[in-house]
Amino acid sequence: MTYSDGVDKTVPELKMRAEGSERGDYVKLRGGSDEEEGSPAESSSGCPIGSVTSVWFWVKLIALVACLGVLAFAVIKWIGPFLIEKELIPFMNWVRSTFSIPVLGLLLFASVALFPSILLPSSPSMWMAGLTFGYGSGFLLILSAASIGVTLPYLIGHLFLHKMQEWLKQYPKKAAILRAAGEGSWFHQFQAVALIRVSPFPYMIYNYCALATGVHYGPYILGSLVGMVPEIFVSIYTGIMLRTLAVASDERHSLSVVEIVVNALGFCVTASATIVCTIYAKKKLSAMQSEEVETS
């Protein structure tokens, strides 16, 4: 097209494109060439949105670790010693004077094995196992007791099988992830059960619902034990840290800076690993839940 001033100018090409959508067909007009169009995955500054999101994720993670470190330092330096001197040391002295080590181990084993069946938390018993027996013996004691603790509700679930199935039908969206755990191959069931154990899902309720979803005992017990490993290590570490603080307080000497830093870093690493595992498990379960809802 030629304008009156004699200068030839080309009108940008109008591209017409018919596209289908859920609302029906429509026509989109856009000017300019393909090279002039900016990529939707890039911001105006030319930086990909994905990289900005990744940087922001690491900034939040570092800030979270720093906050946990400050909290751990405060607990180890001031709050912990006060509570330990007033509560933990008298309790430990009472336990030592009342029970022998074998009897105490038997009581802790029984509590971890039986408490989930009556919907009581067994974390304090796990802390005590770590405080008394350390990583090796404490891990074996808790894991063997936990295998019984998740098996008993699974077997008891036979008595309430029809009621559990009716309950799952009444809440289809909430129960979608539970139903997804009972489908597929042996490995799929194992993976789903392990993710449920790692995620913040109330696993004591799941113990009774597992059978109603069709999960076989093999993947159920193995997935439960694998998924409970992070919780067991966190509990044992908590017990060992409490024992360290109790010994330092009982002997009337404060922890050195190196000991405080080591314990604080250990707490941060343990807490961060637990948070990362929980987030990963939650995302995987959400994906499985979406697939189950679409299938239904």
C-alpha positions in Angstrom: 0.0 0.0 0.0 1.3 3.5 -0.9 0.6 6.5 1.3 0.2 10.1 0.1 3.6 11.1 1.2 5.1 8.8 -1.3 6.7 6.5 1.1 5.9 2.8 0.7 5.0 1.1 3.8 3.9 -2.4 4.2 1.0 -3.2 6.4 1.9 -5.9 8.8 0.5 -9.2 7.6 -2.7 -10.1 9.3 -2.8 -13.8 9.9 -6.1 -15.5 10.4 -6.1 -18.8 12.2 -9.1 -20.8 13.0 -8.6 -22.7 16.2 -10.9 -25.1 18.0 -11.6 -25.0 21.6 -14.0 -26.4 24.1 -16.2 -23.3 23.6 -16.4 -23.7 19.8 -14.4 -22.5 16.8 -13.1 -18.9 16.8 -10.8 -16.8 14.7 -7.7 -15.2 16.0 -6.1 -12.2 14.3 -2.5 -11.4 15.0 0.0 -9.1 13.4 3.7 -9.4 12.7 5.8 -12.4 11.8 6.5 -15.5 13.9 10.0 -14.2 14.7 8.6 -11.1 16.3 6.3 -13.0 18.6 7.8 -13.6 22.1 7.8 -17.0 23.6 5.2 -17.4 26.3 7.7 -19.2 28.5 9.9 -16.1 28.6 9.4 -12.9 30.5 9.9 -9.4 29.0 13.5 -9.4 30.1 14.2 -12.6 28.2 14.6 -14.8 31.2 12.7 -18.1 31.1 9.9 -18.3 33.7 11.0 -21.8 34.6 14.5 -20.6 35.7 13.0 -17.8 37.8 10.7 -20.4 39.5 13.7 -22.6 40.2 15.7 -19.8 41.7 12.7 -18.8 43.9 12.3 -22.4 45.1 16.0 -22.6 46.2 15.7 -19.2 47.9 12.7 -20.4 49.9 14.5 -23.7 50.7 17.6 -21.9 51.9 15.4 -19.5 54.0 13.6 -22.5 55.5 16.9 -24.2 56.4 18.2 -21.0 58.0 15.0 -20.6 60.0 15.3 -24.2 61.2 18.9 -23.7 62.1 18.1 -20.6 64.2 15.2 -22.6 65.9 17.5 -25.6 66.5 20.2 -23.3 68.0 17.7 -21.7 70.3 16.2 -25.0 71.4 19.6 -26.6 72.0 21.1 -23.5 73.8 18.2 -22.2 76.0 14.8 -23.9 75.7 16.0 -27.5 75.6 18.2 -27.4 78.8 15.4 -25.8 80.8 12.8 -28.4 79.8 15.2 -31.3 80.1 16.3 -30.3 83.6 12.8 -29.9 84.8 11.0 -32.8 83.0 13.3 -35.2 81.1 16.0 -35.9 83.6 13.5 -36.7 86.4 11.6 -39.0 84.0 14.8 -40.7 82.9 15.9 -41.3 86.5 12.4 -42.7 87.3 12.6 -45.1 84.3 16.1 -46.3 85.2 15.2 -47.0 88.8 11.9 -48.7 87.8 12.7 -50.8 84.7 15.7 -52.8 83.6 16.9 -52.4 80.0 15.2 -55.6 78.8 11.9 -54.8 80.4 12.0 -51.3 79.0 12.7 -52.6 75.5 9.8 -55.0 75.8 7.5 -52.1 76.9 8.6 -49.9 74.1 8.2 -52.8 71.6 4.6 -53.4 72.9 3.7 -49.7 72.7 4.9 -49.3 69.2 3.2 -52.5 68.1 -0.2 -51.9 69.9 -0.8 -48.1 70.0 -1.6 -47.8 66.2 -4.4 -50.4 66.6 -6.1 -48.1 69.2 -5.3 -44.9 67.3 -2.7 -43.7 69.8 0.6 -42.1 68.6 3.7 -44.1 69.1 6.2 -41.3 68.4 7.1 -40.8 72.1 7.9 -44.5 72.4 10.1 -44.2 69.3 11.9 -41.2 70.9 12.5 -43.2 74.0 13.8 -46.1 71.9 16.3 -43.8 70.3 17.3 -42.3 73.6 17.8 -45.7 75.2 19.1 -47.9 72.4 20.6 -45.6 69.8 20.5 -46.0 66.0 21.2 -49.7 65.5 19.2 -51.5 68.2 16.6 -48.7 68.3 16.0 -49.0 64.5 15.6 -52.8 64.7 13.3 -52.6 67.7 11.0 -49.9 66.1 10.9 -51.5 62.7 10.0 -55.0 64.0 7.4 -53.5 66.3 6.0 -51.3 63.5 5.5 -54.4 61.3 3.1 -55.7 63.9 1.6 -52.3 64.4 0.5 -52.0 60.8 -0.4 -55.7 60.4 -2.9 -55.8 63.3 -5.2 -53.1 61.9 -5.0 -54.7 58.5 -6.2 -58.0 59.9 -8.9 -56.3 62.1 -10.1 -54.6 59.0 -11.7 -57.9 57.9 -14.3 -57.3 60.5 -15.3 -53.9 59.1 -14.7 -54.6 55.5 -18.2 -53.7 54.2 -18.5 -50.6 56.4 -15.1 -49.3 55.1 -16.2 -49.9 51.5 -19.4 -48.0 52.1 -17.4 -45.2 53.7 -15.1 -45.0 50.7 -18.1 -44.7 48.4 -19.6 -41.8 50.4 -16.4 -39.7 50.0 -15.2 -40.5 46.4 -12.8 -37.6 46.1 -11.1 -38.0 49.5 -10.9 -41.8 49.0 -9.6 -41.5 45.4 -5.9 -41.8 46.5 -6.8 -44.8 48.7 -8.5 -46.6 45.8 -5.6 -45.8 43.6 -3.2 -47.5 46.0 -5.2 -50.8 45.6 -5.0 -50.9 41.8 -2.4 -51.9 39.4 0.6 -54.3 39.7 2.4 -55.4 42.9 5.0 -52.7 42.5 2.3 -50.0 41.9 0.6 -51.0 45.2 4.0 -51.0 47.0 4.9 -47.6 45.7 1.5 -46.1 46.6 1.5 -47.5 50.1 5.1 -46.2 50.7 4.1 -42.7 49.5 1.1 -42.7 51.8 3.3 -43.5 54.7 5.7 -40.7 53.8 3.0 -38.1 53.1 1.1 -36.3 55.9 -1.9 -38.6 55.4 -3.2 -40.0 58.7 -1.7 -43.4 58.4 -3.4 -44.9 61.4 -6.7 -44.5 59.6 -5.2 -45.9 56.5 -4.2 -49.1 58.4 -7.9 -50.0 58.7 -8.9 -48.7 55.2 -6.1 -50.5 53.2 -7.9 -53.8 53.0 -11.1 -52.2 51.7 -9.2 -50.7 48.8 -7.9 -54.1 47.6 -4.2 -53.7 48.6 -2.6 -57.1 49.0 -0.7 -57.8 52.2 2.7 -58.2 50.6 3.0 -54.7 49.0 1.1 -53.3 52.0 3.6 -54.5 54.7 6.7 -53.8 52.6 5.5 -50.4 51.4 4.6 -49.5 55.0 8.0 -50.4 56.4 9.9 -48.6 53.6 7.7 -45.5 53.9 8.1 -45.4 57.7 12.0 -45.4 57.6 12.2 -41.5 57.4 9.9 -41.2 60.4 11.9 -43.8 62.4 15.2 -42.1 61.8 13.7 -38.7 62.7 12.4 -40.2 66.0 15.7 -42.0 66.8 17.6 -38.8 66.1 15.3 -36.8 68.3 15.8 -39.3 71.1 19.6 -39.2 70.7 19.6 -35.4 70.7 17.5 -35.4 73.9 19.9 -37.8 75.5 22.8 -35.6 74.6 21.2 -32.5 76.1 20.1 -34.5 79.2 23.7 -35.7 79.8 25.1 -32.2 79.4 22.5 -30.8 81.7 22.9 -33.5 84.3 26.6 -33.2 84.4 26.3 -29.4 84.9 28.2 -28.4 81.8 27.0 -26.6 78.7 27.5 -27.8 75.2 30.5 -26.4 73.3 30.0 -24.3 70.2 31.0 -27.2 68.0 28.5 -29.6 69.6 25.7 -27.0 69.3 26.6 -26.5 65.6 26.8 -30.2 64.9 23.4 -30.9 66.5 21.8 -27.9 64.8 23.1 -29.0 61.4 21.9 -32.5 62.1 18.5 -31.3 63.0 18.3 -29.1 59.9 19.4 -31.9 57.6 17.0 -34.3 59.1 14.1 -31.9 59.0 14.9 -30.7 55.5 15.1 -34.3 54.2 11.8 -35.1 55.8 10.1 -32.0 54.3 11.5 -32.8 50.8 10.3 -36.4 51.0 6.9 -35.3 52.2 6.5 -32.7 49.4 7.6 -35.3 46.8 5.2 -37.9 48.2 2.4 -35.4 48.2 2.9 -34.4 44.6 3.1 -38.1 43.5 -0.1 -38.9 45.4 -1.9 -35.9 43.9 -1.0 -37.1 40.4 -2.2 -40.6 41.3 -5.4 -39.1 42.7 -6.1 -37.1 39.6 -5.7 -40.2 37.4 -8.1 -42.1 39.7 -10.7 -39.4 39.5 -10.4 -39.2 35.7 -10.8 -43.0 35.5 -13.8 -43.0 37.7 
